[in-house]
Amino acid sequence: MHLAPSEEQQLLRDTFAGLFTTESSPERVRAAESSGFDPGLWKQLVEVGAFGIRVPESLGGAAASLLDAVLLAEQVGRHLATGPILEGIVACSALASLDQDDAHGALESAIEGNRVLSLALRAADGSPQIIPGGSIANAVVALDGEELVLLEREAAPDAVGAANLGANALAYWNPAGDDATRRRVLATGPAATQAFQRAREEWRLLMAAALGGLGHRAIEIGAAYASERIQFDRPIATFQAIAHPLADSITAIEGGQLVVWRAVQAIGEGSPNAGALIATAFAWAAQNVPEATRRALHTHGGYGLSLEYDIQLFHRRAKTWALLAGDPRDAYLDASDRRFLGAEVALPDAGEVTIDFGFGDKAEAFRKTVRQFFDAHPASEETRANLHSFEGHDPEFHRTMAREGLLFASWPPEYGGQNRDPYESSALAEELEHAGRTNYTIATTRLVCETLMEFGSEELKREVLPRVAAGEVIISLGYTEPASGSDVAAAQTRAVRDGDQWRINGQKMFTSGADIGDYVFLLTRSNPDVRKHQGLTMFLVPLDSPGLEIQPIYTLSGERTNATYYSDVLLDDRYRVGEVDSGWSVVGYALHLEHGAGATGGKGEMETMIRAVVDWARERERDGRPALEDPRLREDLGVVSALADVTECLSLRGLWCGVEGQPDRGEGAMASTFKKGALVQVGARLMDATAPESVLSRGAPGAIDEGALEFGYRLGTALAIYGGTSEILKSIVAQAALGMPRSRS
């Protein structure tokens, strides 16, 4: 896995960032709004070879990869670069792909800066259409029926385009030609259609990248303003109502940028999912970036409306760019058709692909071994039904995994593992889920034991770890209390020193797995006279201790959790984990492990619901035709698939950043909080789309996939709360990714 540009690509990014900083400053952007064109910027781009970036060297270009162009496009967006830059790049690429003298002549003229070249973004329907840069372009590449044509005309130096929201150089051109336009046919038939499709798909990717860069910069501006603006005696950034929407937007934007990169890799690999990913990337950016700029502007209050502030430039241009090709929801339909109906489209050439979202050959080889193991030990229907609960725990299978060294495969052999790296471990976790086996007992036990390895005494490790490694011990988490919720450090369960023992009194909530477990990792207050984070001590408490009572709590998602009561529970000091009154560092370490683990999964639950709906829609009819052909359902499937793609990309990035030791920008928190919200959205949207059958539960006649959808809706609601509510994670994202002050005071 590798999710960073190469050194050469970083240099390219920095080069264009520097150029646009100078040549596309906010002052220059404003100055160019009357015409939608900056001749000085265009000249500089010609001089550095920007328009030939995707053109072979034999035709005067740089022969750069699609990812190189994506990195350039991100800077176009960040700096609101004026003019049909992306359209010019793509049109040049399209002309270069044709073995035709007229095409190569027009290409040479555009690369050398002798003409401004643009692209018609929709196939002609017999009427004029709006062309980006149309008011200043000398030539436009367009598809008219089954003809790919080059439209040429002399653009007046002082041409004024159609007034528009983003102050772009827009004007109508007629692909069929008119009195002022010379029309030359470059290709006909399938060759013409495919050339246009490749150009349109490349434009979609570059525009998605540009929108991502634009949205990212807008949120940065909003966060910086909120951190400086004082209201009610403190920065407004400390209010969650300000910080959390910005955190949501930066997460959605970075997730969308990752989908762009994932699409590039898919094209390079010839993946059948490549076309769907391109459409998804564009639709996602077109939907989320304008909303992000609105939030950034709203953060400024009344000042955001002032033309003196830059944020309104981002807001206007984001919406304009998103709509240049028509209703962006059409891209969700395209994505759905390509995923589920087998629709095909011609794709651009990716060139060299330097990024990789995969786990690698070693992990994939391990995956095959693991899959064979699971195939040899199939889960029962009851076990599969409890995939997302502790009730799915199978004690015998748990021990079998331990004997094979698979229970905690990342651990060293002396602790019963195989020294598997994080990518191999992630492949194992995916296969465990595909096999219908719950990860709940493994996950909680692992994170406690890894914390124990760091903070526990040698005596306690000798007592517990060998039994855990043998699959004989399960450990639950005892953090939450009735009055504290996600404010873990507010715990009031008391631990009082009594000689060589501790006396524990109090209550914990949501101690899942305690009814089948052996220990609970317990957070206690050992010193009530100091600040709340300083008076905490952690213990590993045997669940059969006298005075410890477990009462069931049944949840909306069908899972049993527990309330646990501690009444004069006496515990030897050897069960203490870490130093006295230093429990916050211990629980903080465990929480970091928990959030990191949450960053390596999440798409599986969504895919289960999506597959259930697709299978249902293939068999049902609406208005006399297959339900899967219903445009509203196809759009819904496109949207929820995008949510799943963004979840997966954020999760993989969180994994990669942890493995590679990248500076912590809250990537794990981004992945976790996005997954929580996405699960809720996927469940709700698919429930609506398949109503009324969607409300039927397991066992009811006509229930979708035996109630999988209805259960998924309930599960998403629950997972949005498990492990700490999303609000805690959003505050982390605001601080780590945007540099905003603490918003939980």
C-alpha positions in Angstrom: 0.0 0.0 0.0 1.3 3.4 -0.9 -0.9 6.5 -0.7 1.5 9.5 -1.3 2.8 11.1 -4.5 6.2 10.2 -5.6 9.1 12.7 -5.2 8.7 13.7 -8.8 4.9 14.2 -8.4 5.5 16.2 -5.2 7.8 18.4 -7.1 5.2 18.8 -9.8 2.6 19.7 -7.2 4.9 22.2 -5.6 5.7 23.8 -8.9 2.1 24.4 -9.9 1.3 25.5 -6.3 4.0 28.1 -6.6 2.9 29.2 -10.1 -0.8 29.6 -9.1 0.1 31.4 -5.8 1.8 34.1 -7.9 -0.4 34.0 -11.1 -3.8 33.2 -9.5 -3.9 35.2 -6.3 -7.3 36.3 -5.0 -6.6 39.8 -6.5 -5.9 38.3 -9.9 -9.0 36.1 -9.7 -11.1 39.2 -9.0 -9.5 41.1 -11.8 -10.3 38.4 -14.3 -14.0 38.1 -13.3 -15.2 40.5 -16.0 -14.1 38.2 -18.8 -13.5 34.9 -17.0 -10.0 34.7 -18.5 -6.5 35.7 -17.3 -4.2 36.0 -20.3 -1.2 36.3 -18.0 -2.0 33.1 -16.2 -2.7 31.3 -19.5 0.7 32.4 -20.9 2.5 31.0 -17.8 0.7 27.7 -18.1 1.7 27.5 -21.8 5.3 28.2 -20.9 5.4 25.4 -18.3 3.7 22.9 -20.7 0.5 22.5 -18.7 -1.7 21.9 -21.7 0.5 19.2 -23.1 0.8 17.3 -19.8 -1.2 14.4 -21.1 0.2 14.5 -24.6 2.9 12.1 -25.8 6.4 13.5 -26.2 6.4 12.7 -29.9 3.6 15.3 -30.3 5.3 17.9 -28.1 3.9 17.0 -24.7 5.2 15.7 -21.4 3.6 12.2 -21.5 2.6 12.6 -17.9 0.3 10.2 -16.0 -3.3 10.7 -15.2 -2.3 11.1 -11.5 0.1 13.9 -12.5 -2.8 15.7 -14.1 -5.0 15.1 -11.1 -2.3 16.7 -8.9 -2.3 19.7 -11.2 -6.1 19.9 -11.1 -6.1 20.0 -7.3 -4.0 23.1 -7.5 -6.3 24.6 -10.1 -9.1 24.3 -7.6 -7.1 25.5 -4.5 -6.2 28.7 -6.3 -9.5 29.2 -8.3 -7.5 29.4 -11.5 -9.4 31.2 -14.2 -10.1 29.9 -17.6 -10.9 26.6 -19.3 -7.7 25.0 -18.0 -9.0 21.5 -17.4 -11.0 21.5 -20.6 -7.9 22.6 -22.5 -5.8 19.8 -21.0 -8.4 17.1 -21.8 -9.1 18.4 -25.3 -5.4 18.3 -26.0 -5.2 14.8 -24.8 -8.2 13.8 -27.0 -6.6 15.4 -30.1 -3.4 13.5 -29.3 -5.2 10.2 -29.3 -6.3 10.7 -32.9 -4.3 9.7 -35.9 -5.4 12.7 -37.9 -3.5 15.7 -39.3 -6.2 18.3 -38.5 -6.2 17.1 -34.9 -2.5 17.2 -34.6 -2.3 20.7 -36.1 -4.9 22.0 -33.7 -3.0 20.3 -30.9 0.3 21.9 -31.7 -1.4 25.3 -31.9 -3.0 24.9 -28.5 0.2 23.6 -26.8 2.2 26.5 -28.1 -0.5 29.0 -26.9 -1.6 30.2 -30.3 -5.2 29.2 -29.6 -7.4 28.6 -26.6 -8.9 25.1 -26.8 -11.9 23.8 -24.9 -14.2 20.8 -24.7 -18.0 20.3 -25.1 -18.9 18.4 -22.0 -22.1 16.7 -23.3 -22.9 15.0 -26.5 -24.8 17.3 -28.9 -28.6 17.1 -29.0 -29.1 19.3 -32.0 -29.0 22.6 -30.1 -26.3 24.9 -28.9 -24.7 24.1 -25.5 -22.8 26.1 -22.9 -19.0 25.6 -23.3 -16.5 26.3 -20.5 -14.3 29.0 -21.9 -16.6 29.4 -24.8 -16.5 33.2 -24.9 -12.7 33.3 -25.3 -12.0 29.9 -27.0 -10.7 29.7 -30.6 -11.6 26.0 -30.9 -13.8 23.4 -29.2 -13.7 19.6 -29.4 -17.3 18.2 -29.5 -19.3 15.1 -30.2 -22.1 15.6 -32.7 -24.0 12.4 -33.3 -21.4 9.9 -34.4 -18.9 12.6 -35.4 -16.1 14.0 -33.3 -15.6 17.5 -34.5 -13.3 20.4 -34.1 -15.2 23.7 -34.1 -13.1 26.8 -34.9 -13.8 30.5 -35.0 -12.1 33.7 -34.3 -12.8 34.8 -30.7 -13.0 38.6 -30.3 -10.3 39.8 -27.9 -12.9 41.6 -25.8 -15.5 38.9 -26.1 -18.0 38.9 -23.2 -19.6 35.6 -22.3 -22.9 34.8 -20.7 -23.2 36.3 -17.2 -23.0 33.5 -14.6 -22.6 32.6 -11.0 -18.9 31.8 -11.0 -17.9 34.6 -13.4 -16.5 32.0 -15.8 -16.0 32.5 -19.5 -19.1 30.7 -20.7 -20.8 30.9 -24.0 -23.0 28.9 -26.3 -21.5 26.9 -29.3 -23.4 24.8 -31.7 -21.6 21.5 -32.4 -23.6 21.3 -35.7 -21.8 24.5 -36.8 -23.0 27.9 -37.7 -22.1 30.9 -39.9 -19.3 32.0 -37.6 -17.9 28.5 -37.0 -15.7 26.2 -39.1 -16.5 22.6 -38.5 -14.0 19.8 -39.2 -14.7 16.1 -38.6 -11.9 14.3 -36.7 -13.4 10.9 -36.3 -16.7 9.0 -37.0 -18.6 6.0 -35.6 -17.3 4.1 -32.6 -13.9 5.7 -32.8 -15.6 9.2 -32.4 -17.8 8.0 -29.5 -15.0 6.3 -27.7 -12.7 9.3 -28.0 -15.4 11.6 -26.6 -16.1 9.2 -23.8 -12.5 9.0 -22.8 -12.2 12.8 -22.8 -15.4 13.2 -20.8 -14.3 10.6 -18.2 -10.9 12.2 -17.9 -12.6 15.6 -17.4 -14.8 14.2 -14.7 -11.8 13.0 -12.8 -9.9 16.2 -13.2 -12.9 18.3 -12.2 -13.5 16.1 -9.2 -9.8 16.7 -8.2 -10.2 20.5 -8.8 -13.3 20.6 -6.7 -11.6 18.7 -4.0 -8.7 21.2 -4.0 -11.2 24.1 -4.0 -13.2 22.7 -1.1 -10.2 21.8 0.9 -8.9 25.4 0.7 -12.4 26.8 1.5 -12.6 24.8 4.7 -9.1 25.8 5.7 -10.1 29.4 5.3 -13.3 28.9 7.3 -11.4 27.1 10.1 -8.8 29.8 10.3 -11.4 32.5 10.5 -13.3 30.6 13.2 -10.2 30.2 15.3 -9.5 34.0 15.2 -13.1 35.3 15.5 -14.0 36.1 19.1 -17.6 35.9 20.2 -19.0 35.4 23.7 -15.5 35.8 25.0 -13.9 33.0 23.1 -13.1 31.9 19.6 -16.2 30.6 17.8 -14.2 27.6 16.7 -14.7 26.3 20.3 -18.4 25.9 19.6 -19.3 22.4 18.3 -21.9 24.0 16.1 -19.1 25.7 14.2 -16.3 23.0 14.4 -18.3 19.9 13.6 -19.8 20.9 10.2 -16.3 21.9 9.1 -14.9 18.6 10.4 -17.7 16.8 8.4 -16.8 18.7 5.3 -13.0 18.2 5.4 -13.6 14.5 6.0 -16.0 14.2 3.0 -13.6 16.2 0.8 -10.5 14.2 1.6 -12.5 11.0 1.2 -13.6 12.2 -2.2 -10.0 13.0 -3.2 -9.0 9.5 -2.2 -11.7 8.1 -4.4 -10.3 10.1 -7.3 -6.9 8.4 -6.7 -8.6 5.0 -6.3 -10.2 5.5 -9.7 -6.8 6.2 -11.2 -5.4 3.0 -9.9 -8.5 1.1 -11.0 -8.0 2.4 -14.6 -4.4 1.5 -14.6 -5.2 -2.1 -13.4 -8.1 -2.5 -15.9 -10.5 -3.0 -13.0 -14.1 -3.5 -14.1 -15.0 -1.0 -11.3 -13.0 1.8 -12.8 -15.8 3.5 -14.7 -18.1 3.4 -11.7 -15.4 5.0 -9.5 -14.8 7.8 -12.0 -18.6 8.7 -12.0 -18.7 8.3 -8.2 -15.7 10.6 -7.7 -17.3 13.3 -9.8 -20.7 13.0 -8.3 -19.4 13.0 -4.8 -17.3 16.2 -5.4 -20.1 18.0 -7.2 -22.5 17.2 -4.3 -20.2 17.8 -1.3 -17.8 20.6 -2.3 -20.5 23.3 -2.8 -22.0 22.3 0.6 -18.5 22.6 2.1 -18.0 26.1 0.7 -21.4 27.1 2.0 -20.4 26.0 5.5 -17.2 27.8 5.3 -19.0 31.0 4.2 -21.6 30.5 6.9 -18.8 30.4 9.5 -17.9 33.9 8.5 -21.4 35.1 9.3 -22.3 38.4 7.6 -18.7 39.0 6.6 -18.9 35.9 4.4 -21.4 37.7 2.2 -19.1 40.7 1.7 -17.4 40.7 -1.7 -14.3 41.9 0.1 -13.8 38.4 1.6 -12.4 35.6 -0.5 -14.7 32.9 0.7 -17.6 34.0 -1.5 -15.3 33.4 -4.5 -15.0 29.8 -3.5 -18.7 29.4 -2.9 -19.7 30.8 -6.3 -17.1 29.0 -8.3 -17.7 25.6 -6.6 -21.3 25.5 -7.6 -20.6 26.7 -11.1 -17.9 24.1 -11.7 -20.1 21.3 -10.3 -22.8 22.1 -12.9 -20.8 22.7 -16.1 -21.7 19.3 -17.4 -25.3 19.3 -16.3 -27.1 17.8 -13.3 -24.3 16.0 -11.4 -26.9 13.5 -10.1 -26.6 12.0 -13.6 -23.2 10.8 -12.6 -24.7 8.8 -9.7 -26.9 7.1 -12.3 -23.9 6.4 -14.5 -22.0 4.9 -11.5 -25.0 2.7 -10.7 -25.5 1.5 -14.3 -21.8 0.6 -14.5 -21.8 -1.3 -11.2 -25.1 -3.1 -11.4 -26.3 -3.1 -15.0 -23.0 -3.8 -16.8 -22.9 -0.5 -18.7 -19.5 0.1 -20.3 -17.6 3.3 -21.1 -14.3 4.0 -22.8 -11.7 5.1 -20.3 -8.6 7.3 -20.5 -5.1 5.9 -20.3 -3.8 6.1 -16.7 -0.1 6.0 -17.6 2.2 5.1 -14.7 0.3 4.5 -11.5 2.4 5.2 -8.4 -0.3 4.8 -5.7 -1.6 1.5 -4.4 -4.7 0.9 -2.2 -4.0 -2.8 -2.0 -2.5 -4.8 0.9 0.2 -6.2 -1.2 1.2 -9.7 -2.5 2.3 -11.0 0.9 -1.1 -10.1 2.5 -3.0 -11.5 -0.5 -1.2 -14.8 -0.2 -2.0 -14.9 3.5 -5.6 -14.1 2.6 -5.8 -17.2 0.5 -4.5 -19.3 3.3 -7.0 -17.8 5.8 -9.9 -18.2 3.4 -9.1 -21.9 3.1 -9.1 -22.2 6.9 -12.5 -20.5 7.2 -13.9 -22.6 4.4 -12.8 -25.7 6.3 -14.7 -24.4 9.4 -17.9 -22.9 8.2 -20.0 -20.8 10.5 -23.5 -21.9 11.5 -26.5 -19.8 10.5 -26.9 -18.7 14.1 -23.3 -17.6 14.3 -23.7 -15.6 11.0 -26.9 -14.0 12.3 -24.9 -12.7 15.3 -21.9 -11.4 13.2 -22.3 -7.9 14.8 -22.7 -8.9 18.5 -20.9 -10.8 21.2 -23.6 -13.5 20.9 -21.8 -14.6 17.8 -18.8 -15.8 19.8 -18.1 -19.5 19.2 -15.8 -20.8 22.0 -14.6 -23.9 20.1 -13.8 -22.0 17.0 -12.1 -19.3 19.1 -9.8 -21.9 20.4 -9.3 -23.4 17.0 -8.1 -20.0 15.7 -5.8 -19.8 18.6 -4.2 -23.2 17.8 -3.6 -22.0 14.3 -2.0 -18.8 15.4 -4.8 -16.8 13.8 -6.6 -15.4 16.8 -4.0 -12.6 17.3 -1.9 -13.2 14.2 0.0 -9.9 14.6 1.4 -11.0 18.0 4.9 -12.6 18.2 5.0 -16.4 18.4 5.7 -16.3 22.2 2.3 -14.8 22.6 0.6 -17.2 20.2 0.8 -15.2 17.1 2.6 -15.3 13.7 4.2 -11.8 13.6 1.8 -10.8 10.8 2.1 -7.2 9.6 -0.8 -4.8 9.7 -1.8 -5.4 6.1 -1.9 -9.2 6.6 -3.9 -8.6 9.8 -6.3 -6.4 7.8 -6.8 -9.1 5.2 -7.5 -11.6 8.0 -10.1 -9.3 9.5 -11.9 -8.9 6.1 -12.0 -12.7 5.7 -13.2 -13.2 9.2 -16.2 -10.9 8.4 -16.8 -12.6 5.0 -16.9 -15.9 6.8 -19.7 -14.6 9.1 -17.5 -14.7 12.2 -17.8 -12.0 14.8 -14.7 -9.9 15.6 -16.1 -8.4 18.7 -14.6 -10.7 21.3 -11.3 -10.8 19.5 -11.1 -7.0 19.1 -11.8 -6.1 22.7 -9.5 -8.8 24.1 -6.7 -7.8 21.7 -6.7 -4.1 22.5 -6.7 -4.8 26.3 -3.9 -7.3 26.0 -1.8 -5.0 23.8 -2.3 -2.3 26.5 -1.4 -4.9 29.1 1.8 -5.6 27.2 2.7 -2.0 27.5 1.6 -1.2 31.0 1.0 -4.4 32.9 3.3 -6.0 35.4 5.2 -9.2 34.5 3.2 -11.2 37.0 -0.1 -10.1 35.5 1.1 -10.7 31.9 2.3 -14.2 32.9 -1.1 -14.9 34.4 -3.3 -13.6 31.6 -1.5 -13.5 28.2 -0.8 -17.3 27.8 -4.5 -18.1 28.5 -5.6 -15.4 26.1 -3.3 -16.7 23.4 -4.7 -20.2 23.9 -8.2 -18.8 23.2 -9.4 -19.5 26.8 -10.0 -15.9 27.9 -12.3 -13.1 26.8 -11.9 -9.5 28.1 -14.6 -6.8 28.2 -14.2 -3.0 28.4 -15.4 -1.3 31.6 -15.2 2.5 30.8 -18.7 4.0 30.5 -20.8 4.9 33.5 -24.5 6.0 33.7 -23.6 9.6 34.3 -20.5 10.0 32.2 -21.2 8.5 28.7 -18.5 9.4 26.3 -16.8 11.6 28.9 -14.7 8.7 30.0 -12.5 10.6 32.4 -15.6 11.6 34.5 -15.7 8.0 35.9 -16.8 7.8 39.5 -16.4 4.1 40.3 -14.2 4.2 43.3 -11.1 2.2 44.0 -9.7 2.6 47.6 -6.4 1.1 48.7 -6.8 -1.5 51.4 -3.4 -2.8 52.3 -2.2 -5.0 49.4 -5.7 -4.9 47.9 -8.2 -2.5 46.4 -11.8 -2.1 47.4 -14.0 -1.2 44.3 -17.5 0.2 44.4 -19.6 1.6 41.6 -21.4 0.8 38.4 -20.5 0.5 34.7 -22.9 0.6 31.7 -22.6 -1.1 28.3 -20.1 -3.7 29.4 -20.7 -5.8 26.4 -19.4 -9.4 26.6 -19.2 -9.4 30.4 -21.8 -12.2 30.5 -19.4 -14.5 28.6 -16.1 -13.0 29.5 -13.4 -13.7 32.0 -12.0 -10.2 32.8 -13.1 -6.6 32.6 -10.7 -3.8 31.9 -11.9 -1.4 34.5 -11.5 2.4 34.8 -11.7 3.7 38.4 -11.3 6.9 40.3 -8.6 6.4 42.9 -8.1 10.0 43.9 -11.2 12.3 44.0 -9.2 15.3 45.2 -7.3 16.1 42.0 -8.4 17.0 38.4 -10.5 14.3 36.9 -7.8 13.1 34.4 -5.2 12.8 37.2 -7.0 10.6 39.7 -7.7 7.5 37.6 -6.4 4.0 37.9 -6.9 1.0 35.6 -7.5 -2.6 36.7 -8.0 -6.0 35.1 -10.8 -7.4 37.2 -11.8 -11.1 37.1 -15.5 -11.2 36.3 -16.1 -14.0 38.8 -15.0 -11.7 41.7 -17.3 -11.7 44.8 -19.4 -8.6 44.8 -19.5 -8.2 41.0 -23.0 -8.4 39.5 -23.9 -8.5 35.8 -27.4 -7.5 34.6 -28.4 -7.7 30.9 -29.4 -4.8 28.7 -31.0 -5.6 25.3 -30.5 -3.1 22.6 -32.1 -1.8 19.4 -29.6 -3.7 17.3 -30.6 -7.0 18.9 -27.4 -7.3 20.9 -27.1 -7.9 24.6 -24.9 -5.6 26.5 -24.7 -5.3 30.3 -24.7 -3.2 33.4 -22.1 -4.2 35.9 -22.3 -3.4 39.6 -19.3 -3.4 42.0 -20.0 -3.8 45.7 -16.9 -4.0 47.9 -15.1 -6.0 45.3 -11.7 -6.8 46.7 -8.9 -7.0 44.2 -5.2 -7.8 44.6 -2.8 -5.0 43.6 -1.3 -7.3 41.0 -4.4 -6.7 38.9 -3.5 -3.0 38.6 -2.5 -1.9 35.1 -0.1 1.1 35.1 0.8 3.4 37.9 -1.7 4.6 40.6 -3.5 7.7 39.5 -2.0 7.4 36.0 -4.9 5.5 34.5 -5.6 8.2 31.9 -2.4 7.5 30.0 -3.4 3.8 30.1 -6.9 4.2 28.8 -5.7 6.8 26.3 -3.4 4.2 24.9 -6.2 1.7 24.7 -8.6 4.2 23.1 -5.9 5.0 20.5 -5.7 1.3 19.6 -9.5 1.2 19.4 -9.9 4.1 17.1 -7.0 2.8 15.0 -8.7 -0.6 14.7 -11.9 1.2 13.6 -9.9 2.7 10.7 -9.4 -0.6 9.0 -12.9 -1.6 8.1 -16.5 -0.5 7.7 -17.5 -1.1 4.1 -18.7 -4.7 4.8 -21.9 -3.7 6.6 -22.8 -1.3 3.8 -22.1 -3.8 1.1 -24.4 -6.3 2.8 -27.3 -3.9 2.6 -26.4 -2.8 -1.0 -26.2 -6.4 -2.2 -29.5 -7.2 -0.5 -31.2 -4.3 -2.4 -29.7 -5.1 -5.7 -30.7 -8.8 -5.5 -34.2 -7.7 -4.5 -34.4 -5.2 -7.3 -33.4 -7.7 -9.9 -36.4 -9.9 -9.0 -39.1 -7.2 -8.5 -40.9 -5.0 -11.0 -42.0 -1.4 -10.8 -44.4 0.0 -13.3 -44.1 -3.1 -15.4 -40.3 -3.1 -15.7 -37.4 -4.4 -13.4 -37.1 -2.4 -10.3 -33.3 -2.0 -11.0 -34.2 0.2 -14.0 -36.0 2.7 -11.8 -34.0 5.9 -12.0 -34.7 6.9 -8.4 -33.5 3.5 -7.1 -30.5 3.6 -9.4 -29.6 7.0 -8.1 -30.0 5.8 -4.5 -27.7 2.9 -5.2 -25.2 5.3 -6.7 -25.2 7.4 -3.6 -24.9 4.6 -1.1 -22.2 3.0 -3.1 -20.3 6.3 -3.0 -20.7 6.3 0.8 -19.2 2.8 0.9 -16.3 3.8 -1.4 -15.4 6.9 0.6 -15.6 4.8 3.8 -13.2 2.3 2.4 -10.8 4.8 1.1 -10.7 6.7 4.4 -10.2 3.4 6.3 -7.4 2.3 4.1 -5.7 5.7 4.4 -6.0 5.5 8.2 -4.4 2.1 8.1 -1.6 3.3 5.8 -0.8 6.4 7.9 -0.5 4.3 11.0 1.7 1.7 9.4 4.0 4.3 7.8 4.1 6.5 10.9 2.7 9.6 9.1 2.0 12.7 11.2 -1.4 12.3 12.9 -4.0 14.5 11.2 -6.9 12.7 12.7 -7.1 10.1 9.9 -8.3 7.4 12.2 -11.0 9.7 13.7 -12.0 10.7 10.2 -12.5 7.1 9.1 -14.4 6.2 12.2 -16.8 9.2 12.3 -17.5 8.9 8.6 -18.3 5.2 8.9 -20.7 5.9 11.7 -22.6 8.5 9.7 -22.4 6.6 6.4 -23.9 3.5 7.9 -26.9 5.5 9.1 -27.3 7.2 5.7 -27.0 3.9 3.7 -29.6 2.2 5.9 -32.1 5.0 5.8 -31.8 5.7 2.1 -32.1 2.0 1.1 -35.0 1.6 3.5 -36.8 4.4 1.8 -36.0 3.2 -1.7 -37.4 -0.3 -1.1 -40.4 0.5 1.0 -42.7 -1.0 2.2 -40.9 -4.4 2.1 -37.9 -2.8 3.8 -39.6 -2.6 7.2 -40.1 -6.4 7.3 -37.9 -8.3 9.8 -36.3 -11.8 9.7 -39.0 -14.5 9.3 -41.6 -12.2 7.8 -42.8 -13.2 4.3 -41.2 -10.9 1.7 -38.5 -9.5 4.0 -35.6 -8.3 2.0 -32.7 -10.8 2.3 -34.4 -12.2 5.4 -34.5 -8.8 7.0 -30.9 -7.9 6.4 -31.9 -4.3 5.4 -34.1 -3.7 8.3 -31.4 -5.0 10.6 -28.7 -2.9 8.9 -30.7 0.2 9.6 -30.9 -0.6 13.3 -27.2 -1.6 13.4 -26.1 1.7 11.8 -28.0 3.6 14.5 -26.2 1.6 17.2 -22.7 1.7 15.6 -23.0 5.5 15.5 -22.8 5.5 19.3 -20.5 2.5 20.0 -17.0 3.4 21.0 -17.9 7.0 21.8 -20.4 9.1 20.0 -19.5 10.7 16.6 -19.3 14.2 18.2 -16.2 13.2 20.1 -14.5 12.1 16.9 -15.6 15.2 15.0 -13.9 17.4 17.7 -10.7 15.4 17.2 -10.9 15.9 13.4 -11.4 19.7 13.8 -8.4 19.9 16.1 -6.0 17.5 14.3 -6.9 18.2 10.6 -7.9 21.8 10.8 -5.9 23.2 13.7 -8.9 24.4 15.5 -9.0 24.8 19.3 -10.6 22.3 21.6 -14.3 22.3 21.1 -15.4 20.1 24.0 -14.9 22.5 26.9 
